[in-house]
Amino acid sequence: MEAPPGGDPLRFAGPSRTKGMGPLFLQLKPQQASIVLDLKKREGLEAMLRLCRTADVVAYNVRPQAMERLGLGYDNIRKVTPG
């Protein structure tokens, strides 16, 4: 079993009063929000498609073929995105 994602490593750089809220992270990415979804599960895929409805951009760091296999190829996202 894989360990869950730990988030942006910058969150842990430098001393902090609150775990995961290092000073560099707070200064450079104050409005960043994070979410973890298991896209291989129906609930995760549905949540991602709901997020796509209001997104301006969808960026990913896997091959396009992998996105297609997950059900998140261009055509599927385009179906739920009005613009």
N, C-alpha and C positions, 0 to 999 in steps of 0.2 A: 504494500500500500504506500502511495506517495504521501509525503508530508504536505500539509496545506501551504499555499503561498504565504510568504512572510511580508509581502509588501515592498515598497520602494526602499532599497538599502539606505537611501539618504535620510529616511526617517530615524535611523539609529546612529547617525553620525554626530558626534559631539555630546557633551553632557546635556541632560534634560531633566526636568522635574517630572514630566509625564512620559511613560514608556511609549515609544513610537512617535514622539513629537520633538525630535532634535531641533536645535536652533537653525541649522541650514535648511532643513525641510520647511520649517515654519516661515522662513524668510523667502525662500525661492519658490515654494509651491503652496501658498496660503489657501488657495481655493480648490486644491486638488481633492477629489473624492475618490474612494476606491470601493470596488465591489468584487466579490469572488463568486463566479458561477461555474457549475459543472455543466458544460455544454453538451455532454454526452447523456445527460438526464433530461427528460421531457420538461421538468420544471425549470431547469437552467436555460434551456433553449427558448421556452416561452417567455421567460423574464428578459432574455437578451432581445428578442423580437419586440417586446414592449418598450425597451429602452431605445431601440432603433427608430421607433415611431416619432420620437422627439429629438433625435440626434441630428446635428448638422453634418457630422463626419463619423464614419466607422473605420477605425484603423485596426489592423491586426498584424501579428508578427509570425504568421505561419503561411505555408504555401496556399495559393487559391484553391487547389484541389482539396486540401484539408478542410477549408471553409465550406466547400460544396458538400463534402461528406457529412459535415455537421448540420447541414441544412441552412447554412448562413452564406450561401453564395450571393452574388450580385442580384440575380433575378428574385430570389426569395426575400432578400432585404427590400428590394424595390417594391415588392407587392405590399409591404406594410408601411412604407415610407411615403407620405403624401408628396413631398418635394423631391 
